[in-house]
Amino acid sequence: MTGQEQDPQLAQAQREHWQHTYSAHPGMYGEQPSDPADHAADVFRTAGARDVLELGAGHGRDALYFARSGFTVQATDFSAVGLGQLTHAARTQGLGDRVATVTHDVREPLPLADSSVDAVFAHMLLCMALSTAEIHALVGEVRRVLRPGGTFVYTVRHTGDAHYGTGTAHGDDIFENGGFAVHFFDRDLVNALADGWILNDVHAFEEGDLPRRLWRITQTLPR
Ligand SMILES: C[S@@+](CC[C@H](N)C(=O)[O-])C[C@H]1O[C@@H](n2cnc3c(N)ncnc32)[C@H](O)[C@@H]1O
C-alpha cells in the first residue's frame, strides 16, 4: 500500500480490537494523566484556552484531567466502550458537566464547526492504523476546527521505537504487534504536518515498559 490507499478491513479490525481491549481491560491506562497531558494543560492555560478537543481519548485518563484542571472537554474515540468508561468516571467524579463524548472515527471529518475550539490534544492517536493521506486529512480537520492562534499537542510513536519494522507489515510504515497496528512516524512526516503552522516543539519521551518511544509535538495556528 502507498500513503494514498486505505485498507478498510484493517481499520474495521482495529476498531473491533480496541472495543474488545477496553471491554477486557477497563481503565487499562490507569487514572493518572499522561505526561503529555500534564504538559499540554500548562501550554493550553498559558495560551488562554478554555475548551479542549481530545481525539482518541480512550477511557479518559487525560480528558478527566483536563476537566479537573478547569477546561471544558469534548472527547472523541471510535471505541464506544472506552468512551462509556470515560462518561461513567466523569459522572462519578462530579465532572459530568465539563466532559462531552462523541463516538467518532478520525478518518471521517470532525463533527465540529470551523474555528470552534481553543486547543486540540491527541495522545497516541495519529500513530494508529491511519494511512499518511488519512493523517494529513485529519490534521487539516484539526486546523479547520481550531480558532486562529489555537494550539495542537499530539504524540506519536516514531521510527526509533523497538516495534518499528517488527510484526505484521501493512505498508506505509504501519506494523502490527499483538493485535495493535501502529503507524511509526519519521521526522519528515512531522515536518510535513506542520506546514502552514508554527512548529513550537518536538520533544522525545518514553512511556510504559516496552518502552514506547514517542515524540510530543506542539504546533500553533497563526493568528
Ligand atoms: C494508544 S490508545 C491511547 C488512548 C488515550 N489517548 C490514552 O493515552 O489514554 C489509542 C486510542 O485511539 C483510538 N483510535 C484508534 N484508531 C482510531 C480512529 N480511526 N478513530 C478514532 N479513534 C481511534 C483507540 O480506540 C484508542 O482509544
The ligand as an ORCA input file, in Angstrom:
! r2SCAN-3c Opt
* xyz 0 1
  C      -2.963      4.077     22.189
  S      -4.656      4.402     22.611
  C      -4.485      5.913     23.519
  C      -5.707      6.265     24.334
  C      -5.605      7.576     25.113
  N      -5.193      8.673     24.252
  C      -4.640      7.427     26.249
  O      -3.449      7.726     26.057
  O      -5.057      7.014     27.343
  C      -5.292      4.919     21.041
  C      -6.768      5.287     21.042
  O      -7.141      5.692     19.721
  C      -8.398      5.140     19.392
  N      -8.435      5.046     17.927
  C      -7.660      4.291     17.118
  N      -7.977      4.493     15.833
  C      -8.966      5.422     15.823
  C      -9.715      6.054     14.782
  N      -9.522      5.753     13.482
  N     -10.644      6.978     15.123
  C     -10.872      7.274     16.438
  N     -10.203      6.700     17.465
  C      -9.259      5.781     17.153
  C      -8.432      3.798     20.131
  O      -9.756      3.345     20.352
  C      -7.691      4.144     21.419
  O      -8.600      4.592     22.399
*
